[in-house]
Amino acid sequence: MINIFKVVSFLEGVSYLLLMFLGMPYKYLESLGNDPIYVKMFGMPHGILFVAYIVLAFLLKPVFKWSIKEFGIVCLLSLLPFGTFFVGKYLKKDVA
């Protein structure tokens, strides 16, 4: 299950970056045409991956015996751009 979580965390991070740096400018910048197509294209996959990330974090919490603080850090990383890319490094410390 840890490998699934690593893959989901990576994909969630990529989808978040695509949404923030491609979808949002195309939707809100007049020079790019005010086209919401990329937000629609990246929004749903990002939402699904975000929910999967949080559910997997809840499932892994007892496996790794995360404290509330550690669990909070893992959840907080999902809200920060580039944050989920650091989860893999964080988990390597727990696995070792």
Backbone as CSV, one residue per row, in Angstrom:
resi,resn,N_x,N_y,N_z,CA_x,CA_y,CA_z,C_x,C_y,C_z
1,MET,0.821,-1.195,0.000,0.000,0.000,0.000,0.867,1.261,0.000
2,ILE,2.077,1.150,0.513,2.959,2.312,0.558,3.340,2.765,-0.844
3,ASN,3.547,1.811,-1.746,3.894,2.180,-3.117,2.729,2.874,-3.823
4,ILE,1.526,2.430,-3.544,0.344,3.084,-4.107,0.258,4.518,-3.605
5,PHE,0.531,4.698,-2.314,0.483,6.045,-1.735,1.533,6.951,-2.374
6,LYS,2.716,6.429,-2.619,3.759,7.220,-3.266,3.360,7.632,-4.677
7,VAL,2.764,6.701,-5.419,2.320,7.010,-6.778,1.192,8.042,-6.749
8,VAL,0.228,7.843,-5.866,-0.893,8.789,-5.762,-0.394,10.159,-5.328
9,SER,0.556,10.210,-4.396,1.066,11.508,-3.951,1.794,12.224,-5.088
10,PHE,2.536,11.485,-5.892,3.216,12.094,-7.038,2.208,12.611,-8.064
11,LEU,1.236,11.771,-8.415,0.239,12.173,-9.403,-0.618,13.334,-8.904
12,GLU,-0.919,13.341,-7.615,-1.692,14.444,-7.038,-0.902,15.744,-7.144
13,GLY,0.383,15.673,-6.895,1.233,16.856,-7.021,1.312,17.365,-8.448
14,VAL,1.443,16.455,-9.398,1.499,16.848,-10.801,0.173,17.480,-11.225
15,SER,-0.938,16.868,-10.821,-2.245,17.415,-11.209,-2.482,18.784,-10.579
16,TYR,-2.007,18.967,-9.356,-2.138,20.263,-8.687,-1.340,21.338,-9.423
17,LEU,-0.122,21.006,-9.810,0.708,21.962,-10.533,0.116,22.292,-11.906
18,LEU,-0.392,21.291,-12.594,-1.028,21.548,-13.887,-2.247,22.457,-13.721
19,LEU,-3.008,22.208,-12.701,-4.191,23.030,-12.449,-3.806,24.464,-12.098
20,MET,-2.813,24.619,-11.244,-2.417,25.956,-10.788,-1.679,26.758,-11.858
21,PHE,-0.771,26.117,-12.581,0.103,26.858,-13.490,-0.290,26.771,-14.963
22,LEU,-1.273,25.960,-15.285,-1.767,25.907,-16.649,-3.257,26.250,-16.700
23,GLY,-4.038,25.561,-15.885,-5.480,25.766,-15.912,-5.923,27.137,-15.444
24,MET,-5.407,27.586,-14.310,-5.842,28.869,-13.754,-5.441,30.065,-14.623
25,PRO,-4.214,30.134,-15.121,-3.902,31.266,-16.006,-4.766,31.301,-17.264
26,TYR,-5.013,30.128,-17.862,-5.849,30.102,-19.058,-7.287,30.516,-18.757
27,LYS,-7.732,30.264,-17.535,-9.103,30.630,-17.197,-9.238,32.122,-16.877
28,TYR,-8.256,32.682,-16.176,-8.420,34.027,-15.647,-7.643,35.125,-16.369
29,LEU,-6.688,34.781,-17.214,-5.934,35.808,-17.924,-6.584,36.087,-19.270
30,GLU,-6.931,37.331,-19.464,-7.598,37.723,-20.702,-6.695,37.519,-21.910
31,SER,-5.396,37.704,-21.714,-4.460,37.548,-22.836,-4.402,36.103,-23.340
32,LEU,-4.821,35.152,-22.492,-4.832,33.744,-22.897,-6.214,33.280,-23.328
33,GLY,-7.174,34.181,-23.328,-8.476,33.860,-23.890,-9.584,33.545,-22.900
34,ASN,-9.320,33.636,-21.608,-10.350,33.323,-20.602,-11.038,31.977,-20.892
35,ASP,-10.250,30.976,-21.153,-10.783,29.664,-21.524,-10.703,28.703,-20.332
36,PRO,-11.845,28.236,-19.819,-11.833,27.350,-18.653,-11.614,25.872,-18.988
37,ILE,-11.259,25.552,-20.218,-11.160,24.151,-20.624,-10.113,23.389,-19.810
38,TYR,-8.987,24.017,-19.501,-7.940,23.305,-18.753,-8.324,23.085,-17.296
39,VAL,-9.086,24.014,-16.733,-9.570,23.809,-15.362,-10.524,22.624,-15.339
40,LYS,-11.373,22.528,-16.335,-12.287,21.389,-16.419,-11.522,20.088,-16.653
41,MET,-10.474,20.161,-17.468,-9.704,18.969,-17.811,-8.871,18.459,-16.623
42,PHE,-8.279,19.363,-15.855,-7.405,18.956,-14.753,-8.103,18.952,-13.401
43,GLY,-9.230,19.604,-13.289,-9.904,19.736,-12.002,-10.427,18.425,-11.437
44,MET,-11.142,17.680,-12.253,-11.720,16.420,-11.777,-10.649,15.388,-11.410
45,PRO,-9.643,15.147,-12.261,-8.593,14.202,-11.845,-7.877,14.652,-10.572
46,HIS,-7.642,15.954,-10.454,-6.989,16.441,-9.250,-7.861,16.182,-8.020
47,GLY,-9.146,16.419,-8.135,-10.054,16.173,-7.012,-10.074,14.721,-6.595
48,ILE,-10.117,13.833,-7.565,-10.114,12.400,-7.274,-8.801,11.984,-6.620
49,LEU,-7.694,12.481,-7.153,-6.388,12.142,-6.580,-6.218,12.725,-5.179
50,PHE,-6.759,13.912,-4.944,-6.679,14.519,-3.613,-7.435,13.670,-2.594
51,VAL,-8.643,13.248,-2.942,-9.432,12.409,-2.038,-8.716,11.077,-1.804
52,ALA,-8.159,10.482,-2.862,-7.421,9.225,-2.712,-6.212,9.406,-1.803
53,TYR,-5.529,10.521,-1.939,-4.364,10.827,-1.094,-4.765,10.878,0.383
54,ILE,-5.836,11.596,0.684,-6.274,11.739,2.080,-6.750,10.398,2.635
55,VAL,-7.506,9.644,1.852,-7.985,8.332,2.311,-6.797,7.402,2.577
56,LEU,-5.838,7.382,1.666,-4.657,6.540,1.877,-3.844,6.996,3.084
57,ALA,-3.785,8.292,3.322,-3.079,8.792,4.509,-3.765,8.290,5.780
58,PHE,-5.102,8.310,5.794,-5.827,7.784,6.951,-5.568,6.295,7.131
59,LEU,-5.500,5.546,6.032,-5.248,4.106,6.125,-3.819,3.799,6.569
60,LEU,-2.870,4.636,6.193,-1.469,4.398,6.560,-1.108,4.920,7.944
61,LYS,-1.939,5.773,8.499,-1.648,6.354,9.823,-1.391,5.279,10.882
62,PRO,-2.254,4.269,11.034,-1.950,3.243,12.044,-0.792,2.326,11.660
63,VAL,-0.573,2.141,10.363,0.524,1.268,9.918,1.870,1.855,10.326
64,PHE,2.038,3.165,10.126,3.296,3.824,10.464,3.309,4.398,11.866
65,LYS,2.172,4.282,12.548,2.046,4.810,13.914,2.397,6.301,13.958
66,TRP,1.831,7.055,12.985,2.053,8.490,12.944,1.358,9.158,14.115
67,SER,2.020,10.116,14.712,1.373,10.952,15.716,0.424,11.914,15.003
68,ILE,-0.349,12.638,15.761,-1.256,13.615,15.162,-0.456,14.668,14.402
69,LYS,0.692,15.057,14.942,1.540,16.046,14.277,2.058,15.516,12.942
70,GLU,2.550,14.277,12.931,3.068,13.690,11.689,1.959,13.525,10.652
71,PHE,0.792,13.082,11.101,-0.343,12.950,10.195,-0.752,14.316,9.647
72,GLY,-0.721,15.325,10.504,-1.032,16.681,10.062,-0.057,17.183,9.012
73,ILE,1.207,16.851,9.175,2.222,17.254,8.192,1.944,16.585,6.847
74,VAL,1.636,15.293,6.866,1.342,14.570,5.626,0.122,15.182,4.938
75,CYS,-0.895,15.526,5.710,-2.094,16.151,5.127,-1.800,17.572,4.651
76,LEU,-1.012,18.311,5.400,-0.674,19.678,5.019,0.112,19.712,3.709
77,LEU,0.963,18.723,3.514,1.749,18.674,2.278,0.862,18.561,1.042
78,SER,-0.335,18.026,1.201,-1.238,17.913,0.050,-1.813,19.261,-0.356
79,LEU,-1.747,20.247,0.513,-2.300,21.569,0.222,-1.277,22.535,-0.351
80,LEU,-0.013,22.191,-0.252,1.053,23.069,-0.722,1.533,22.657,-2.106
81,PRO,1.734,23.630,-3.003,2.334,23.265,-4.288,3.708,22.628,-4.049
82,PHE,3.992,21.578,-4.732,5.228,20.787,-4.598,5.292,20.003,-3.288
83,GLY,4.298,20.120,-2.426,4.333,19.465,-1.122,4.304,17.954,-1.191
84,THR,3.479,17.422,-2.071,3.357,15.962,-2.115,4.602,15.287,-2.672
85,PHE,5.463,16.041,-3.332,6.705,15.453,-3.818,7.662,15.133,-2.668
86,PHE,7.447,15.739,-1.515,8.298,15.492,-0.352,7.775,14.376,0.529
87,VAL,6.584,13.881,0.269,6.014,12.804,1.073,6.837,11.535,0.921
88,GLY,7.299,11.250,-0.284,8.109,10.066,-0.500,9.373,10.069,0.343
89,LYS,10.021,11.202,0.451,11.213,11.326,1.281,10.859,11.169,2.762
90,TYR,9.718,11.722,3.133,9.256,11.619,4.515,8.951,10.175,4.869
91,LEU,8.358,9.432,3.939,8.011,8.044,4.194,9.232,7.144,4.240
92,LYS,10.279,7.472,3.468,11.499,6.662,3.507,12.094,6.629,4.905
93,LYS,11.965,7.733,5.633,12.469,7.772,7.007,11.679,6.825,7.889
94,ASP,10.340,6.735,7.663,9.507,5.861,8.466,9.733,4.392,8.142
95,VAL,10.004,4.087,6.876,10.193,2.704,6.460,11.506,2.154,6.977
96,ALA,12.534,3.015,7.014,13.867,2.566,7.436,13.959,2.210,8.882
